């Protein structure tokens, strides 16, 4: 196996996009959340969820996007899924929780929600920056004026 590593490295150096075809760490994490949510459910439900998430990513990222927008769009969808998972855990166990346990679940949900909102904000900020707000410098009577447009 070790003898194959240099060859694999050379192939990946020549075609770096192949690495994404074999291992997408974002998808690995996403799949872990989906499996945690579906547990005993059938494979069709898991596949439906995967399709829903892909559709959400495409809708959020839009047609023209930078690699950073794509990554942030994936993050928005992942954190949305995380919020759904923690909400489901909380609702499923709510009746049987002590006050301390309920507080733990609520804090966990609140943190997931904050991460989700943070991902949304980051995507919105990047889009705003990438839309091309240019700064123009104008010098009038030895005074510098900066305008954005």
C-alpha positions as CSV (number, residue, x, y, z in Angstrom):
1,X,0.0,0.0,0.0
2,X,2.8,2.4,0.8
3,X,4.3,1.9,-2.6
4,X,1.1,3.3,-4.2
5,X,1.3,6.6,-2.2
6,X,3.8,8.3,-4.6
7,X,1.7,7.4,-7.6
8,X,-1.5,8.5,-6.0
9,X,0.1,11.8,-5.0
10,X,1.3,12.3,-8.6
11,X,-2.1,11.7,-10.0
12,X,-3.7,14.0,-7.5
13,X,-1.1,16.7,-8.2
14,X,-2.0,16.5,-11.9
15,X,-5.7,16.3,-11.3
16,X,-6.5,17.8,-7.9
17,X,-10.3,17.8,-8.4
18,X,-10.2,14.0,-8.3
19,X,-9.7,14.2,-4.5
20,X,-13.2,15.7,-4.2
21,X,-14.7,12.9,-6.2
22,X,-13.3,10.3,-3.7
23,X,-13.6,12.0,-0.4
24,X,-15.6,15.1,0.4
25,X,-15.3,15.8,4.1
26,X,-18.3,18.0,4.1
27,X,-20.4,15.1,2.7
28,X,-18.9,12.8,5.3
29,X,-20.1,15.1,8.1
30,X,-23.4,15.6,6.4
31,X,-23.9,11.8,6.0
32,X,-23.1,11.4,9.7
33,X,-25.9,13.8,10.6
34,X,-28.3,12.2,8.2
35,X,-27.6,8.8,9.7
36,X,-28.1,10.1,13.2
37,X,-31.4,11.6,12.2
38,X,-32.7,8.6,10.3
39,X,-31.3,5.8,12.5
40,X,-33.9,3.0,12.0
41,X,-35.5,4.5,8.9
42,X,-35.1,3.1,5.4
43,X,-32.5,3.9,2.8
44,X,-35.1,5.8,0.7
45,X,-35.5,8.4,3.5
46,X,-31.8,8.9,3.7
47,X,-31.6,9.3,-0.1
48,X,-34.5,11.8,-0.1
49,X,-32.7,13.8,2.6
50,X,-29.5,13.9,0.6
51,X,-31.4,15.0,-2.5
52,X,-33.2,17.8,-0.5
53,X,-29.8,19.0,0.9
54,X,-28.3,19.1,-2.6
55,X,-31.3,21.0,-3.9
56,X,-31.0,23.5,-1.0
57,X,-27.3,24.0,-1.8
58,X,-28.0,24.7,-5.5
59,X,-30.8,27.1,-4.6
60,X,-28.7,29.0,-2.1
61,X,-25.5,29.2,-4.2
62,X,-27.3,30.3,-7.3
63,X,-26.0,30.2,-10.9
64,X,-22.9,32.4,-10.7
65,X,-20.8,31.8,-7.6
66,X,-17.2,31.8,-6.4
67,X,-15.6,28.9,-4.7
68,X,-16.0,30.7,-1.4
69,X,-19.7,31.2,-1.9
70,X,-20.0,27.5,-2.7
71,X,-18.3,26.6,0.6
72,X,-20.4,29.0,2.6
73,X,-23.6,27.8,0.9
74,X,-22.6,24.2,2.0
75,X,-22.0,25.5,5.5
76,X,-25.4,27.2,5.6
77,X,-27.1,23.9,4.6
78,X,-25.0,21.8,7.0
79,X,-25.8,24.1,10.0
80,X,-29.5,24.1,9.0
81,X,-29.4,20.3,9.1
82,X,-27.6,20.5,12.5
83,X,-30.4,22.7,13.9
84,X,-33.0,20.3,12.6
85,X,-31.2,17.4,14.3
86,X,-30.8,19.1,17.7
87,X,-34.4,20.3,17.5
88,X,-35.6,16.7,16.8
89,X,-33.5,15.3,19.7
90,X,-34.9,17.9,22.0
91,X,-38.5,17.3,21.0
92,X,-38.2,13.5,21.1
93,X,-36.9,13.5,24.7
94,X,-38.5,16.7,26.1
95,X,-41.1,14.9,28.3
96,X,-38.5,12.7,30.0
97,X,-35.9,15.3,30.8
98,X,-34.9,16.8,34.1
99,X,-34.6,20.6,34.1
100,X,-30.8,20.3,33.9
101,X,-31.0,17.9,30.9
102,X,-33.5,20.2,29.2
103,X,-31.2,23.1,29.7
104,X,-28.4,21.2,28.1
105,X,-30.4,20.4,25.0
106,X,-31.7,23.9,24.8
107,X,-28.1,25.3,25.0
108,X,-27.0,22.8,22.4
109,X,-29.8,23.9,20.1
110,X,-29.1,27.6,20.7
111,X,-25.4,27.2,19.8
112,X,-26.3,25.3,16.6
113,X,-28.8,28.1,15.7
114,X,-26.1,30.8,16.3
115,X,-23.7,28.8,14.0
116,X,-26.4,28.7,11.4
117,X,-27.0,32.4,11.6
118,X,-23.3,33.1,11.5
119,X,-23.0,31.0,8.3
120,X,-25.8,32.9,6.7
121,X,-24.2,36.3,7.7
122,X,-20.9,35.2,6.4
123,X,-22.4,34.2,3.0
124,X,-24.3,37.5,2.8
125,X,-21.2,39.5,3.6
126,X,-19.1,37.7,1.0
127,X,-21.8,38.2,-1.6
128,X,-21.9,41.9,-0.8
129,X,-18.1,42.1,-1.1
130,X,-18.0,40.2,-4.3
131,X,-20.8,42.2,-5.9
132,X,-18.1,44.8,-6.5
133,X,-18.4,47.7,-4.2
134,X,-15.5,49.7,-5.6
135,X,-13.9,52.6,-3.8
136,X,-13.0,55.6,-5.9
137,X,-10.7,58.3,-4.7
138,X,-11.3,61.8,-5.7
139,X,-9.0,64.7,-4.8
140,X,-10.7,68.1,-4.6
141,X,-8.8,71.1,-3.4
142,X,-6.2,68.9,-1.7
143,X,-8.9,67.0,0.2
144,X,-9.3,63.3,-0.4
145,X,-12.9,62.0,-0.8
146,X,-13.6,58.2,-1.0
147,X,-16.8,57.1,-2.6
148,X,-18.3,53.6,-3.0
149,X,-20.3,52.5,-5.9
